[in-house]
């Protein structure tokens, strides 16, 4: 089984929330009230996106091989 890395960019919005965007998945984004919540939400958003793609038999972006 292969493992892939999907880098994420964390930025602070004007409202103080932490926004998370995935470099290789530009349509996947989320946020959280702090770093901890943003990380949890990022893991959930990434997992959900990949799971939906798999169930629809869509292409999975390569990401960065580990």
Biopython code that builds the backbone (N, CA, C, O; Angstrom):
import numpy as np
from Bio.PDB.StructureBuilder import StructureBuilder

atoms = [
    (1, "UNK", "N", (0.846, -1.176, 0.000)),
    (1, "UNK", "CA", (0.000, 0.000, 0.000)),
    (1, "UNK", "C", (0.892, 1.240, 0.000)),
    (1, "UNK", "O", (1.883, 1.303, 0.727)),
    (2, "UNK", "N", (0.533, 2.211, -0.813)),
    (2, "UNK", "CA", (1.293, 3.456, -0.901)),
    (2, "UNK", "C", (0.766, 4.475, 0.097)),
    (2, "UNK", "O", (-0.405, 4.457, 0.476)),
    (3, "UNK", "N", (1.651, 5.352, 0.507)),
    (3, "UNK", "CA", (1.263, 6.467, 1.375)),
    (3, "UNK", "C", (1.562, 7.760, 0.634)),
    (3, "UNK", "O", (2.575, 7.869, -0.057)),
    (4, "UNK", "N", (0.692, 8.719, 0.776)),
    (4, "UNK", "CA", (0.866, 10.008, 0.131)),
    (4, "UNK", "C", (0.695, 11.122, 1.148)),
    (4, "UNK", "O", (0.015, 10.966, 2.163)),
    (5, "UNK", "N", (1.321, 12.234, 0.855)),
    (5, "UNK", "CA", (1.237, 13.411, 1.711)),
    (5, "UNK", "C", (0.514, 14.506, 0.941)),
    (5, "UNK", "O", (0.809, 14.755, -0.228)),
    (6, "UNK", "N", (-0.423, 15.147, 1.597)),
    (6, "UNK", "CA", (-1.132, 16.276, 1.014)),
    (6, "UNK", "C", (-0.833, 17.497, 1.878)),
    (6, "UNK", "O", (-1.476, 17.698, 2.909)),
    (7, "UNK", "N", (0.145, 18.318, 1.464)),
    (7, "UNK", "CA", (0.511, 19.488, 2.257)),
    (7, "UNK", "C", (-0.669, 20.443, 2.419)),
    (7, "UNK", "O", (-1.478, 20.620, 1.508)),
    (8, "UNK", "N", (-0.745, 21.047, 3.592)),
    (8, "UNK", "CA", (-1.807, 22.006, 3.884)),
    (8, "UNK", "C", (-1.190, 23.347, 4.273)),
    (8, "UNK", "O", (-0.122, 23.412, 4.883)),
    (9, "UNK", "N", (-1.892, 24.403, 3.904)),
    (9, "UNK", "CA", (-1.459, 25.762, 4.241)),
    (9, "UNK", "C", (-2.421, 26.305, 5.300)),
    (9, "UNK", "O", (-3.632, 26.346, 5.083)),
    (10, "UNK", "N", (-1.877, 26.718, 6.441)),
    (10, "UNK", "CA", (-2.670, 27.284, 7.533)),
    (10, "UNK", "C", (-2.458, 28.795, 7.558)),
    (10, "UNK", "O", (-1.321, 29.262, 7.622)),
    (11, "UNK", "N", (-3.539, 29.552, 7.507)),
    (11, "UNK", "CA", (-3.467, 31.011, 7.579)),
    (11, "UNK", "C", (-4.534, 31.500, 8.556)),
    (11, "UNK", "O", (-5.517, 30.808, 8.819)),
    (12, "UNK", "N", (-4.327, 32.680, 9.076)),
    (12, "UNK", "CA", (-5.306, 33.276, 9.982)),
    (12, "UNK", "C", (-6.152, 34.279, 9.213)),
    (12, "UNK", "O", (-5.626, 35.204, 8.594)),
    (13, "UNK", "N", (-7.469, 34.089, 9.257)),
    (13, "UNK", "CA", (-8.379, 34.985, 8.567)),
    (13, "UNK", "C", (-8.591, 36.277, 9.335)),
    (13, "UNK", "O", (-8.166, 36.407, 10.483)),
    (14, "UNK", "N", (-9.245, 37.221, 8.698)),
    (14, "UNK", "CA", (-9.504, 38.514, 9.339)),
    (14, "UNK", "C", (-10.407, 38.370, 10.565)),
    (14, "UNK", "O", (-10.439, 39.244, 11.432)),
    (15, "UNK", "N", (-11.141, 37.257, 10.624)),
    (15, "UNK", "CA", (-12.007, 36.999, 11.777)),
    (15, "UNK", "C", (-11.288, 36.247, 12.892)),
    (15, "UNK", "O", (-11.891, 35.927, 13.917)),
    (16, "UNK", "N", (-9.989, 35.962, 12.694)),
    (16, "UNK", "CA", (-9.199, 35.272, 13.704)),
    (16, "UNK", "C", (-9.245, 33.756, 13.612)),
    (16, "UNK", "O", (-8.511, 33.071, 14.324)),
    (17, "UNK", "N", (-10.097, 33.224, 12.745)),
    (17, "UNK", "CA", (-10.161, 31.767, 12.591)),
    (17, "UNK", "C", (-8.986, 31.286, 11.751)),
    (17, "UNK", "O", (-8.459, 32.024, 10.918)),
    (18, "UNK", "N", (-8.588, 30.050, 11.980)),
    (18, "UNK", "CA", (-7.481, 29.442, 11.246)),
    (18, "UNK", "C", (-8.065, 28.738, 10.023)),
    (18, "UNK", "O", (-8.864, 27.810, 10.151)),
    (19, "UNK", "N", (-7.664, 29.184, 8.854)),
    (19, "UNK", "CA", (-8.131, 28.603, 7.593)),
    (19, "UNK", "C", (-7.096, 27.596, 7.096)),
    (19, "UNK", "O", (-5.890, 27.823, 7.193)),
    (20, "UNK", "N", (-7.590, 26.482, 6.566)),
    (20, "UNK", "CA", (-6.714, 25.425, 6.054)),
    (20, "UNK", "C", (-7.076, 25.146, 4.599)),
    (20, "UNK", "O", (-8.236, 24.897, 4.269)),
    (21, "UNK", "N", (-6.063, 25.193, 3.737)),
    (21, "UNK", "CA", (-6.235, 24.877, 2.323)),
    (21, "UNK", "C", (-5.176, 23.851, 1.937)),
    (21, "UNK", "O", (-4.035, 23.921, 2.393)),
    (22, "UNK", "N", (-5.566, 22.895, 1.091)),
    (22, "UNK", "CA", (-4.643, 21.857, 0.648)),
    (22, "UNK", "C", (-4.016, 22.251, -0.680)),
    (22, "UNK", "O", (-4.722, 22.590, -1.630)),
    (23, "UNK", "N", (-2.692, 22.207, -0.746)),
    (23, "UNK", "CA", (-1.939, 22.638, -1.922)),
    (23, "UNK", "C", (-2.342, 21.842, -3.165)),
    (23, "UNK", "O", (-2.543, 22.426, -4.229)),
    (24, "UNK", "N", (-2.461, 20.531, -3.044)),
    (24, "UNK", "CA", (-2.761, 19.669, -4.187)),
    (24, "UNK", "C", (-4.255, 19.446, -4.418)),
    (24, "UNK", "O", (-4.648, 18.811, -5.396)),
    (25, "UNK", "N", (-5.079, 19.967, -3.522)),
    (25, "UNK", "CA", (-6.536, 19.807, -3.622)),
    (25, "UNK", "C", (-7.180, 21.175, -3.401)),
    (25, "UNK", "O", (-7.735, 21.428, -2.332)),
    (26, "UNK", "N", (-7.114, 22.060, -4.397)),
    (26, "UNK", "CA", (-7.533, 23.444, -4.199)),
    (26, "UNK", "C", (-9.000, 23.638, -3.824)),
    (26, "UNK", "O", (-9.363, 24.694, -3.307)),
    (27, "UNK", "N", (-9.844, 22.646, -4.071)),
    (27, "UNK", "CA", (-11.261, 22.770, -3.722)),
    (27, "UNK", "C", (-11.559, 22.282, -2.298)),
    (27, "UNK", "O", (-12.699, 22.372, -1.841)),
    (28, "UNK", "N", (-10.547, 21.768, -1.601)),
    (28, "UNK", "CA", (-10.739, 21.288, -0.226)),
    (28, "UNK", "C", (-10.184, 22.331, 0.741)),
    (28, "UNK", "O", (-8.988, 22.625, 0.742)),
    (29, "UNK", "N", (-11.073, 22.883, 1.558)),
    (29, "UNK", "CA", (-10.666, 23.890, 2.535)),
    (29, "UNK", "C", (-11.580, 23.787, 3.748)),
    (29, "UNK", "O", (-12.716, 23.322, 3.650)),
    (30, "UNK", "N", (-11.075, 24.224, 4.880)),
    (30, "UNK", "CA", (-11.850, 24.212, 6.116)),
    (30, "UNK", "C", (-11.255, 25.241, 7.057)),
    (30, "UNK", "O", (-10.324, 25.958, 6.689)),
    (31, "UNK", "N", (-11.782, 25.318, 8.261)),
    (31, "UNK", "CA", (-11.214, 26.235, 9.240)),
    (31, "UNK", "C", (-11.530, 25.760, 10.648)),
    (31, "UNK", "O", (-12.272, 24.799, 10.847)),
    (32, "UNK", "N", (-10.956, 26.448, 11.612)),
    (32, "UNK", "CA", (-11.195, 26.133, 13.012)),
    (32, "UNK", "C", (-10.942, 27.354, 13.871)),
    (32, "UNK", "O", (-10.306, 28.315, 13.438)),
    (33, "UNK", "N", (-11.452, 27.305, 15.109)),
    (33, "UNK", "CA", (-11.301, 28.456, 16.002)),
    (33, "UNK", "C", (-9.883, 28.602, 16.522)),
    (33, "UNK", "O", (-9.481, 29.685, 16.948)),
    (34, "UNK", "N", (-9.110, 27.495, 16.489)),
    (34, "UNK", "CA", (-7.714, 27.519, 16.927)),
    (34, "UNK", "C", (-6.944, 26.458, 16.147)),
    (34, "UNK", "O", (-7.526, 25.733, 15.340)),
    (35, "UNK", "N", (-5.630, 26.368, 16.389)),
    (35, "UNK", "CA", (-4.798, 25.412, 15.644)),
    (35, "UNK", "C", (-5.289, 23.977, 15.798)),
    (35, "UNK", "O", (-5.336, 23.224, 14.825)),
    (36, "UNK", "N", (-5.651, 23.605, 17.010)),
    (36, "UNK", "CA", (-6.087, 22.234, 17.288)),
    (36, "UNK", "C", (-7.354, 21.900, 16.495)),
    (36, "UNK", "O", (-7.414, 20.874, 15.818)),
    (37, "UNK", "N", (-8.357, 22.766, 16.581)),
    (37, "UNK", "CA", (-9.602, 22.507, 15.864)),
    (37, "UNK", "C", (-9.376, 22.538, 14.352)),
    (37, "UNK", "O", (-9.954, 21.729, 13.626)),
    (38, "UNK", "N", (-8.545, 23.458, 13.873)),
    (38, "UNK", "CA", (-8.262, 23.540, 12.436)),
    (38, "UNK", "C", (-7.608, 22.245, 11.942)),
    (38, "UNK", "O", (-7.936, 21.761, 10.858)),
    (39, "UNK", "N", (-6.695, 21.690, 12.723)),
    (39, "UNK", "CA", (-6.044, 20.427, 12.347)),
    (39, "UNK", "C", (-7.062, 19.292, 12.306)),
    (39, "UNK", "O", (-7.062, 18.499, 11.365)),
    (40, "UNK", "N", (-7.926, 19.204, 13.309)),
    (40, "UNK", "CA", (-8.952, 18.162, 13.316)),
    (40, "UNK", "C", (-9.877, 18.293, 12.110)),
    (40, "UNK", "O", (-10.216, 17.301, 11.465)),
    (41, "UNK", "N", (-10.280, 19.519, 11.815)),
    (41, "UNK", "CA", (-11.164, 19.762, 10.676)),
    (41, "UNK", "C", (-10.455, 19.450, 9.351)),
    (41, "UNK", "O", (-11.080, 18.949, 8.416)),
    (42, "UNK", "N", (-9.161, 19.743, 9.273)),
    (42, "UNK", "CA", (-8.389, 19.459, 8.066)),
    (42, "UNK", "C", (-8.316, 17.953, 7.811)),
    (42, "UNK", "O", (-8.500, 17.504, 6.680)),
    (43, "UNK", "N", (-8.051, 17.184, 8.848)),
    (43, "UNK", "CA", (-8.003, 15.724, 8.709)),
    (43, "UNK", "C", (-9.354, 15.202, 8.223)),
    (43, "UNK", "O", (-9.415, 14.346, 7.341)),
    (44, "UNK", "N", (-10.430, 15.720, 8.801)),
    (44, "UNK", "CA", (-11.772, 15.304, 8.411)),
    (44, "UNK", "C", (-12.081, 15.687, 6.962)),
    (44, "UNK", "O", (-12.613, 14.875, 6.204)),
    (45, "UNK", "N", (-11.750, 16.920, 6.579)),
    (45, "UNK", "CA", (-12.029, 17.385, 5.215)),
    (45, "UNK", "C", (-11.263, 16.566, 4.181)),
    (45, "UNK", "O", (-11.821, 16.180, 3.154)),
    (46, "UNK", "N", (-9.996, 16.304, 4.449)),
    (46, "UNK", "CA", (-9.183, 15.512, 3.522)),
    (46, "UNK", "C", (-9.729, 14.090, 3.418)),
    (46, "UNK", "O", (-9.896, 13.566, 2.316)),
    (47, "UNK", "N", (-10.005, 13.471, 4.552)),
    (47, "UNK", "CA", (-10.539, 12.108, 4.553)),
    (47, "UNK", "C", (-11.868, 12.012, 3.816)),
    (47, "UNK", "O", (-12.103, 11.065, 3.065)),
    (48, "UNK", "N", (-12.732, 12.993, 4.033)),
    (48, "UNK", "CA", (-14.039, 12.995, 3.369)),
    (48, "UNK", "C", (-13.883, 13.132, 1.858)),
    (48, "UNK", "O", (-14.529, 12.416, 1.092)),
    (49, "UNK", "N", (-13.022, 14.053, 1.435)),
    (49, "UNK", "CA", (-12.824, 14.254, 0.002)),
    (49, "UNK", "C", (-12.297, 12.983, -0.661)),
    (49, "UNK", "O", (-12.821, 12.558, -1.691)),
    (50, "UNK", "N", (-11.278, 12.382, -0.086)),
    (50, "UNK", "CA", (-10.702, 11.171, -0.690)),
    (50, "UNK", "C", (-11.690, 10.016, -0.669)),
    (50, "UNK", "O", (-11.758, 9.243, -1.625)),
    (51, "UNK", "N", (-12.457, 9.889, 0.410)),
    (51, "UNK", "CA", (-13.458, 8.824, 0.504)),
    (51, "UNK", "C", (-14.539, 8.976, -0.561)),
    (51, "UNK", "O", (-14.941, 7.995, -1.186)),
    (52, "UNK", "N", (-15.004, 10.197, -0.765)),
    (52, "UNK", "CA", (-16.023, 10.438, -1.794)),
    (52, "UNK", "C", (-15.459, 10.120, -3.174)),
    (52, "UNK", "O", (-16.130, 9.491, -3.993)),
    (53, "UNK", "N", (-14.230, 10.552, -3.433)),
    (53, "UNK", "CA", (-13.616, 10.257, -4.728)),
    (53, "UNK", "C", (-13.516, 8.746, -4.957)),
    (53, "UNK", "O", (-13.796, 8.263, -6.054)),
    (54, "UNK", "N", (-13.121, 8.011, -3.933)),
    (54, "UNK", "CA", (-13.017, 6.557, -4.065)),
    (54, "UNK", "C", (-14.379, 5.922, -4.337)),
    (54, "UNK", "O", (-14.498, 5.059, -5.206)),
    (55, "UNK", "N", (-15.403, 6.344, -3.598)),
    (55, "UNK", "CA", (-16.729, 5.749, -3.775)),
    (55, "UNK", "C", (-17.303, 6.046, -5.159)),
    (55, "UNK", "O", (-18.096, 5.265, -5.685)),
    (56, "UNK", "N", (-16.907, 7.167, -5.745)),
    (56, "UNK", "CA", (-17.372, 7.532, -7.083)),
    (56, "UNK", "C", (-16.429, 7.036, -8.177)),
    (56, "UNK", "O", (-16.651, 7.273, -9.364)),
    (57, "UNK", "N", (-15.385, 6.350, -7.756)),
    (57, "UNK", "CA", (-14.359, 5.842, -8.677)),
    (57, "UNK", "C", (-13.725, 6.967, -9.489)),
    (57, "UNK", "O", (-13.419, 6.809, -10.671)),
    (58, "UNK", "N", (-13.537, 8.108, -8.824)),
    (58, "UNK", "CA", (-12.892, 9.255, -9.459)),
    (58, "UNK", "C", (-11.385, 9.166, -9.246)),
    (58, "UNK", "O", (-10.897, 8.441, -8.379)),
    (59, "UNK", "N", (-10.683, 9.911, -10.047)),
    (59, "UNK", "CA", (-9.231, 9.959, -9.934)),
    (59, "UNK", "C", (-8.830, 10.583, -8.592)),
    (59, "UNK", "O", (-9.432, 11.561, -8.147)),
    (60, "UNK", "N", (-7.822, 10.014, -7.965)),
    (60, "UNK", "CA", (-7.265, 10.552, -6.728)),
    (60, "UNK", "C", (-6.006, 11.327, -7.096)),
    (60, "UNK", "O", (-5.090, 10.757, -7.688)),
    (61, "UNK", "N", (-5.940, 12.612, -6.761)),
    (61, "UNK", "CA", (-4.724, 13.376, -7.053)),
    (61, "UNK", "C", (-3.504, 12.714, -6.398)),
    (61, "UNK", "O", (-3.586, 12.217, -5.275)),
    (62, "UNK", "N", (-2.398, 12.717, -7.100)),
    (62, "UNK", "CA", (-1.219, 11.996, -6.642)),
    (62, "UNK", "C", (-0.663, 12.495, -5.314)),
    (62, "UNK", "O", (-0.161, 11.691, -4.529)),
    (63, "UNK", "N", (-0.735, 13.769, -5.042)),
    (63, "UNK", "CA", (-0.109, 14.257, -3.824)),
    (63, "UNK", "C", (1.400, 14.070, -3.918)),
    (63, "UNK", "O", (1.956, 14.012, -5.015)),
    (64, "UNK", "N", (2.041, 13.979, -2.802)),
    (64, "UNK", "CA", (3.496, 13.795, -2.763)),
    (64, "UNK", "C", (3.773, 12.439, -2.126)),
    (64, "UNK", "O", (3.393, 12.202, -0.979)),
    (65, "UNK", "N", (4.431, 11.554, -2.860)),
    (65, "UNK", "CA", (4.725, 10.215, -2.363)),
    (65, "UNK", "C", (5.671, 10.276, -1.174)),
    (65, "UNK", "O", (6.636, 11.041, -1.167)),
    (66, "UNK", "N", (5.378, 9.456, -0.168)),
    (66, "UNK", "CA", (6.267, 9.348, 1.005)),
    (66, "UNK", "C", (7.307, 8.283, 0.771)),
    (66, "UNK", "O", (8.147, 8.040, 1.637)),
]
sb = StructureBuilder()
sb.init_structure("model")
sb.init_model(0)
sb.init_chain("A")
sb.init_seg("    ")
for serial, (resi, resn, name, xyz) in enumerate(atoms, 1):
    if name == "N":
        sb.init_residue(resn, " ", resi, " ")
    sb.init_atom(name, np.array(xyz, "f"), 0.0, 1.0, " ", f" {name:<3s}", serial, name[0])
structure = sb.get_structure()
